[in-house]
Amino acid sequence: MNTNGKVTNVVIAGLGGQGVISASNILCEAAFQTGFDVKKAEVHGMSQRGGSVTTDVRFGNTVLSPMVPRGEADYLIVMTPEEIDRARGELKEGGVMITPDNVEFFDLPSARSMNVALMAVLSKHLDTIPTDNWVHAIKSGLKEKLHDTNIALFETIRSA
């Protein structure tokens, strides 16, 4: 689990109703289950449905603040192409941006599964978090009737 004192910074951006908060909850739970100190901050736009929503997630051995400084995100997950230009400034030089284009070749069971699909792409970059912890986090974060479909999607994308 040791990250050599490094804190990993993740910003998730999208629109209200796209599952930004659910995605950040899954990431937080997976990191927490791995043994990391985890901090999260949420910013809701003017409208809960359709307004801009961002979450900052930071994890590592010790995390002092929940906010990712602008331009310091190691990973930027953008749920919708309309938010890419607005969110781009969050990413540090050399950071990784993950967008719906990263999952365009996979058959999503519904548009509401995009958040889990993007977490699967992110998980491929975060080898410090075991797959079992991601699966536990999906089960913790979603209703039981959504478990099988979303876990299958996650595992398909992660293994691709």
Backbone torsions as a table, in degrees:
resi	resn	phi	psi	omega
1	MET	NA	-17.8	-174.9
2	ASN	-59.9	126.6	176.5
3	THR	-107.7	19.3	-179.0
4	ASN	55.9	37.0	177.6
5	GLY	80.3	-4.8	-178.3
6	LYS	-75.1	138.8	173.3
7	VAL	-100.0	131.4	176.6
8	THR	-92.8	128.2	-178.1
9	ASN	-109.4	124.8	179.9
10	VAL	-128.9	130.8	173.7
11	VAL	-116.4	130.8	177.0
12	ILE	-115.5	125.5	-176.4
13	ALA	-126.8	143.7	177.4
14	GLY	-176.1	-158.3	179.7
15	LEU	-113.5	153.1	178.4
16	GLY	-54.1	135.2	-179.5
17	GLY	94.2	-6.0	-178.9
18	GLN	-90.4	-5.9	179.6
19	GLY	92.5	23.0	178.6
20	VAL	-60.5	-47.1	-178.2
21	ILE	-66.2	-42.0	177.9
22	SER	-60.8	-42.6	178.7
23	ALA	-61.4	-43.7	-179.7
24	SER	-67.3	-34.9	176.7
25	ASN	-64.0	-40.0	178.1
26	ILE	-63.7	-47.0	178.7
27	LEU	-60.4	-46.3	-179.6
28	CYS	-60.1	-45.8	-178.6
29	GLU	-65.2	-42.2	179.1
30	ALA	-62.4	-43.6	178.7
31	ALA	-66.3	-41.5	179.5
32	PHE	-63.6	-43.6	178.7
33	GLN	-62.5	-24.8	178.9
34	THR	-79.5	-17.1	178.5
35	GLY	108.4	6.3	179.7
36	PHE	-79.1	152.5	165.1
37	ASP	-75.8	130.7	-174.0
38	VAL	-129.4	135.3	174.4
39	LYS	-130.5	145.9	-178.6
40	LYS	-140.5	143.7	173.6
41	ALA	-133.8	144.5	-179.4
42	GLU	-122.9	143.0	173.5
43	VAL	-128.4	116.1	178.7
44	HIS	-98.9	136.7	177.3
45	GLY	-73.7	-168.1	-176.7
46	MET	-61.5	-27.3	-177.2
47	SER	-127.3	132.7	178.2
48	GLN	-67.5	-33.5	176.9
49	ARG	-105.4	108.6	175.4
50	GLY	101.7	-18.6	177.4
51	GLY	-82.9	163.8	178.9
52	SER	-64.5	136.9	176.1
53	VAL	-133.4	132.2	173.4
54	THR	-132.3	150.4	172.0
55	THR	-131.1	141.8	173.1
56	ASP	-107.2	130.4	175.1
57	VAL	-125.6	129.3	177.9
58	ARG	-128.4	135.0	176.6
59	PHE	-146.5	151.9	-179.2
60	GLY	172.6	-166.6	178.7
61	ASN	-64.1	-43.8	176.3
62	THR	-141.3	125.9	178.6
63	VAL	-121.8	125.7	-175.8
64	LEU	-95.5	-28.3	-176.1
65	SER	-132.9	144.1	179.0
66	PRO	-80.9	-16.0	-174.4
67	MET	-89.2	131.3	173.4
68	VAL	-82.6	121.5	177.2
69	PRO	-59.9	141.0	-179.7
70	ARG	-54.5	132.1	179.6
71	GLY	82.0	12.3	-177.4
72	GLU	-120.4	8.5	180.0
73	ALA	-71.5	127.4	173.5
74	ASP	-71.4	-35.0	-179.5
75	TYR	-134.3	134.0	175.2
76	LEU	-121.6	115.9	177.7
77	ILE	-104.0	121.9	-178.7
78	VAL	-117.8	119.1	-173.4
79	MET	-74.5	-22.1	-176.4
80	THR	-144.4	141.4	-178.6
81	PRO	-56.5	-29.3	-178.7
82	GLU	-63.3	-21.1	-177.1
83	GLU	-96.7	-4.6	-175.1
84	ILE	-60.5	-51.8	-177.3
85	ASP	-62.7	-39.8	180.0
86	ARG	-65.7	-37.8	-173.6
87	ALA	-90.5	-16.0	-173.1
88	ARG	-51.8	-34.3	-178.3
89	GLY	-67.7	-11.0	178.4
90	GLU	-76.0	-23.8	-172.8
91	LEU	-82.5	135.2	176.6
92	LYS	-78.6	161.4	176.0
93	GLU	-61.8	128.3	-177.5
94	GLY	86.5	-0.8	177.8
95	GLY	-74.7	172.7	-176.1
96	VAL	-112.2	124.4	173.9
97	MET	-100.2	131.4	179.2
98	ILE	-118.8	124.2	-176.2
99	THR	-129.6	172.4	175.8
100	PRO	-55.6	-23.8	176.4
101	ASP	-59.6	-26.6	179.9
102	ASN	-71.7	-12.1	-179.3
103	VAL	-124.2	14.2	-174.9
104	GLU	-63.9	-20.2	-177.5
105	PHE	-90.9	-1.8	-179.1
106	PHE	-102.6	144.3	179.8
107	ASP	-85.6	100.9	179.8
108	LEU	-75.5	137.0	178.7
109	PRO	-63.7	-28.5	174.2
110	SER	-163.0	162.6	178.6
111	ALA	-61.6	-25.1	-179.3
112	ARG	-72.0	-10.0	178.3
113	SER	-88.5	-0.5	-178.4
114	MET	-57.9	-37.5	-178.4
115	ASN	-62.4	-42.9	178.5
116	VAL	-68.2	-39.0	178.3
117	ALA	-60.2	-43.4	179.9
118	LEU	-69.9	-32.7	174.6
119	MET	-65.3	-35.2	177.0
120	ALA	-63.8	-42.1	177.0
121	VAL	-62.9	-46.4	178.6
122	LEU	-58.5	-41.3	-176.8
123	SER	-59.2	-28.2	178.5
124	LYS	-67.3	-22.8	178.3
125	HIS	-91.2	-18.7	-174.9
126	LEU	-108.6	71.1	-176.3
127	ASP	-70.3	-6.5	176.1
128	THR	-76.2	-13.9	178.9
129	ILE	-106.4	114.1	-178.3
130	PRO	-65.6	151.3	179.2
131	THR	-55.1	-41.0	-179.6
132	ASP	-58.2	-34.7	179.4
133	ASN	-72.1	-33.8	174.4
134	TRP	-65.0	-44.7	-179.7
135	VAL	-62.7	-44.0	176.4
136	HIS	-57.5	-43.4	-178.4
137	ALA	-65.4	-38.4	176.9
138	ILE	-63.8	-43.7	178.1
139	LYS	-63.5	-37.8	179.9
140	SER	-71.1	-31.7	-171.9
141	GLY	-95.0	-13.3	-176.6
142	LEU	-122.6	157.2	176.1
143	LYS	-63.1	148.7	-175.7
144	GLU	-55.5	-37.3	-178.3
145	LYS	-65.8	-14.3	179.9
146	LEU	-99.2	-6.2	-174.2
147	HIS	-59.6	-58.9	-172.3
148	ASP	-57.8	-47.5	-177.8
149	THR	-63.0	-45.7	-176.4
150	ASN	-74.6	-34.0	176.4
151	ILE	-67.6	-40.8	177.0
152	ALA	-61.8	-43.3	177.2
153	LEU	-61.1	-47.8	179.7
154	PHE	-56.5	-49.5	-177.0
155	GLU	-66.5	-35.9	177.6
156	THR	-63.4	-47.4	-178.4
157	ILE	-69.8	-43.0	-178.4
158	ARG	-61.4	-36.3	-177.2
159	SER	-86.2	-6.7	-178.1
160	ALA	-74.9	NA	NA
